[in-house]
C-alpha cells in the first residue's frame, strides 16, 4: 500500500513538474512575443503620426491581419510542400542511423513519430525528441535508449549543419552586416570608449573564471555540460556505422535546402519582402534557426526577434518584418506541426494495429 502511494506521488510530482515547465516556457515565449508586439505598436503609432494618419485608423493588429490576408497562397503552399519534403528526408535519414546500429524500423513509424515530436515541442522545448524516441521504441519494440541515441546523432548533424549555414551566411553577407552596424551604431554603442570598456569587462570575466576554474569544474552544472558534450561527440563518431554515407549526406542537404527554400519562398509570398533574394533568405533563415534553438515553445517570440533582426539588415521596416515572421511562424510552426501532429496520433495506431 505504501509502495503504491509512493509510486502515485512520484507520478503526480512528475506531472506537476512537466506542467510547471510548460507554463514557464510558454510564459517566456509569450512574454517575448508581447514585448515585441508592444514595441512595434509604439513605432507604428509614431510612424502614423509622422504621416498624418488618424490614431483610430492606425492599428498594428489590423495591419497584421491585413498582411496575412495579402499573402500569395501559391507560395505559402510551396512553403508547406518544402516543409513536408524536409520531414520525409529526415525520416529516411533517421532510418539510416537506426539501421547502422542493427535496428530495422518501418518508414511510416519513423515519419509519423517525427511529426508528433514537432507538435510536442510546441509545449516544452526538446520534449518532442524524447517523445518521438519513446513512441518509436514502443511501436517497433526496440530499446528506447538505442533509439534516443540515434536522435542525439540526428540532432548533432543538425547542429553542425546550422553552424555551417551560419558561417556561410556571415562570409557571404559580411559587407551587409558590417555596413548596417557602421551606419546604425558607429556614433554611439560602437564608439572607441565602449569597445575598451567591453574589453576590460571581458578580461575581468575571464580572470574570475580562471580563478574559480576548480570550483566550476567540480560543480554539477559543469558535469552535465561535460556529459552532454561527450555524448554529442560519441554521437558524431557513431555516424561511421551508416552504410551509405553519400545518401546520408544527400538527405541532410535536402533537409536544410528545404528549410532555406521555405524562407525564400515566403519572401515571394509577401509584398514587402518579395524583392529580397537568396542571400537575404540565407541570413534570415539562419537567424530564424537560432531563434528556434532558444528555450521557448517552438521558438515563440525568440524566432520573431531573430527574423526581425535579420530583415533589418536589408531595410525591411520593423512592422513588415514582424508580419513576415508571424506569417512564416504560424504557417509552419503552428499550422503544419499541429495539423500533422494530430494526424500522426491517428495514423500511428492504424499503421500498427496488426502488431501484437
C-alpha positions, -999 to +999 in steps of 0.1 A: +000+000+000+028+024+009+047+015-022+016+022-044+012+055-026+048+064-032+046+055-069+014+076-073+031+105-056+062+103-079+039+102-110+020+132-097+052+151-089+065+144-125+032+155-140+032+188-119+069+193-129+060+190-166+031+213-162+053+238-145+079+235-172+052+241-198+039+272-181+074+286-176+085+281-212+051+293-225+054+325-203+089+331-218+077+328-254+045+348-249+064+374-229+089+380-257+062+380-283+040+405-264+071+427-257+079+427-295+043+435-304+041+464-280+074+478-291+064+476-328+030+490-320+046+522-305+069+525-335+039+520-358+019+547-340+048+571-342+051+565-379+014+571-384+017+605-366+045+615-390+023+605-420-007+623-406-028+591-402-055+594-375-049+572-345-081+553-349-070+542-384-036+531-372-036+496-356-007+472-358-032+443-351-053+454-381-022+457-402-011+422-391-045+408-401-044+426-435-008+413-442-019+377-435-048+381-460-025+397-486-001+368-489+002+348-521-014+314-513+006+297-540+039+305-524+026+296-489+016+262-504+051+258-517+065+266-483+043+238-468+054+214-495+091+222-487+083+216-451+069+181-459+099+173-481+123+181-452+104+157-429+102+129-455+140+132-459+145+134-421+126+101-417+148+084-443+180+098-427+168+086-392+161+051-406+197+050-419+210+059-385+190+031-368+199+006-395+236+014-388+233+000-353+212-030-362+176-017-359+152-021-388+121+001-384+093+010-407+093+043-426+058+051-416+066+049-379+097+070-384+079+097-402+048+100-380+067+099-347+088+128-361+056+148-367+043+141-331+077+152-318+074+185-336+039+191-322+052+182-287+080+208-289+053+235-290+046+227-254+080+221-238+113+227-258+130+195-268+104+172-252+094+162-287+128+144-292+122+122-261+086+116-271+093+105-307+121+082-295+098+066-269+069+062-293+091+046-320+107+022-294+072+012-283+058+006-318+089-011-332+097-029-299+133-016-298+154-005-268+144+031-261+180+041-251+193+030-286+165+049-303+173+080-283+209+076-291+201+079-328+182+111-321+212+126-304+232+118-336+204+132-358+204+165-338+242+166-337+242+166-375+216+194-375+238+215-351+268+211-375+246+220-405+232+251-388+268+262-378+279+257-414+249+277-427+257+304-401+294+306-412+283+307-449+258+335-443+283+356-424+310+351-450+287+359-480+270+388-462+298+403-442+296+436-460+259+439-454+263+432-416+293+455-413+276+483-432+245+480-411+265+482-378+286+511-391+256+531-402+235+525-371+259+522-342+291+540-352+284+572-333+272+556-300+273+520-290+303+510-311+324+540-300+361+535-291+354+541-254+327+514-253+349+489-271+376+495-244+350+491-216+337+459-231+373+446-234+380+454-197+348+436-186+356+406-207+392+404-193+378+406-157+352+380-165+379+356-179+401+363-149+373+354-125+365+322-144+402+312-143+405+318-106+373+298-099+380+271-125+385+243-099+352+251-082+334+254-116+348+221-128+336+203-097+301+217-100+270+197-111+263+221-140+298+216-154+294+178-151+261+180-170+277+201-197+307+178-200+285+147-202+264+164-229+295+173-249+309+138-246+276+123-257+275+147-286+310+137-297+302+100-293+271+105-314+291+122-341+316+093-342+287+067-345+279+081-379+307+058-391+281+030-389+260+044-417+262+021-447+257+047-475+273+079-465+267+098-498+230+090-494+231+102-458+247+135-468+222+138-497+193+136-472+210+161-449+213+185-478+177+180-488+166+188-453+185+220-450+179+232-485+142+227-478+144+248-447+163+275-466+138+275-496+109+279-471+122+313-461+130+323-497+095+312-510+079+330-481+097+362-492+079+358-525+045+355-508+047+388-491+048+422-508+074+440-485+099+411-488+093+399-524+122+419-537+147+401-514+170+375-529+187+342-520+214+357-498+189+377-477+169+345-474+200+326-462+207+352-435+170+353-424+168+315-423+200+312-402+188+339-377+154+322-375+171+288-369+190+303-340+157+317-326+142+282-327+171+269-306+163+292-277+142+278-248+106+288-257+078+267-271+085+262-308+107+293-308+078+316-300+090+352-296+127+343-299+121+333-336+103+365-343+130+386-327+158+370-347+139+371-380+132+408-375+169+414-367+179+397-400+154+416-421+166+449-405+199+443-423+180+447-456+160+477-448+127+460-441+105+481-418+100+466-383+063+463-387+066+445-420+093+423-406+070+414-376+043+404-401+067+383-421+079+365-390+043+357-380+033+345-415+062+320-416+059+310-379+021+305-380+021+287-413+048+262-404+054+261-367+017+262-357-004+251-387+018+224-401+031+210-368-003+209-351-021+195-382+003+168-390+009+161-353-028+154-347-029+133-379+001+113-366-019+105-335-045+088-358-020+072-382+003+055-358-023+033-342-037+024-377-002+015-390+005-007-360-030-022-355-018-057-367+012-057-343+008-075-310 
